[in-house]
Amino acid sequence: MGPDQPRTSTVEKGAFCLARCTCGWIGPARRARSLARDDASVHTTDRHSSATNGTPPPGISSDQATGRHTQ
């Protein structure tokens, strides 16, 4: 996948919209498409920009950064 290719997309599930990334990340379900797109943008910047090299900021666990919840 090249740097200019999109990594994220939005998917509608009933009344909700959520963002997905090719890395496996799935954002929270949102009622507004614009919020799902914002989630995708933040994820791409935080996890896939060359400035961060995909590491979460200090104090943020990888589960928090990916939006995944563990039991």
C-alpha positions as CSV (number, residue, x, y, z in Angstrom):
1,M,0.0,0.0,0.0
2,G,1.4,3.3,-1.0
3,P,1.5,6.5,1.1
4,D,-1.1,8.2,-1.2
5,Q,-3.6,5.4,-1.0
6,P,-6.5,5.7,1.5
7,R,-6.2,3.5,4.6
8,T,-9.6,4.2,6.1
9,S,-13.2,4.0,5.0
10,T,-16.6,4.4,6.6
11,V,-19.2,1.7,6.9
12,E,-22.9,2.1,7.7
13,K,-24.5,-0.3,10.2
14,G,-28.2,0.5,10.5
15,A,-28.5,4.0,12.0
16,F,-24.8,4.1,12.8
17,C,-21.6,4.8,10.8
18,L,-18.1,3.7,11.8
19,A,-14.6,4.1,10.5
20,R,-12.4,1.2,9.6
21,C,-8.7,1.0,8.7
22,T,-6.7,-1.5,6.7
23,C,-4.6,-2.1,9.8
24,G,-7.6,-3.7,11.5
25,W,-8.7,-0.7,13.6
26,I,-12.4,0.0,13.9
27,G,-13.7,3.2,15.4
28,P,-16.7,3.7,17.6
29,A,-20.2,3.7,16.1
30,R,-21.4,7.2,15.4
31,R,-24.7,8.6,14.4
32,A,-23.0,11.3,12.3
33,R,-20.9,10.3,9.3
34,S,-18.8,13.4,9.9
35,L,-17.7,12.2,13.3
36,A,-16.8,8.8,11.9
37,R,-14.7,10.5,9.2
38,D,-13.0,12.6,12.0
39,D,-12.3,9.4,13.9
40,A,-10.6,8.0,10.8
41,S,-8.6,11.1,10.3
42,V,-7.3,11.2,13.9
43,H,-6.5,7.5,13.7
44,T,-4.5,7.9,10.4
45,T,-2.6,10.9,11.8
46,D,-1.9,9.3,15.2
47,R,-1.1,5.8,14.0
48,H,0.2,6.0,10.4
49,S,2.0,9.3,10.0
50,S,5.7,9.2,9.6
51,A,6.0,11.5,12.7
52,T,4.7,8.9,15.1
53,N,5.8,5.7,13.4
54,G,2.6,4.1,14.6
55,T,3.4,4.3,18.3
56,P,0.7,5.7,20.7
57,P,1.5,8.9,22.5
58,P,3.0,8.6,26.1
59,G,0.4,7.5,28.6
60,I,-1.9,6.0,26.0
61,S,-2.1,2.2,25.8
62,S,-2.2,0.5,22.5
63,D,-5.8,-0.6,23.2
64,Q,-6.8,3.0,23.8
65,A,-5.0,4.2,20.7
66,T,-6.7,1.6,18.5
67,G,-10.2,2.0,20.1
68,R,-10.4,-1.7,20.9
69,H,-11.7,-2.8,24.2
70,T,-10.4,-5.9,25.9
71,Q,-12.3,-7.9,28.5
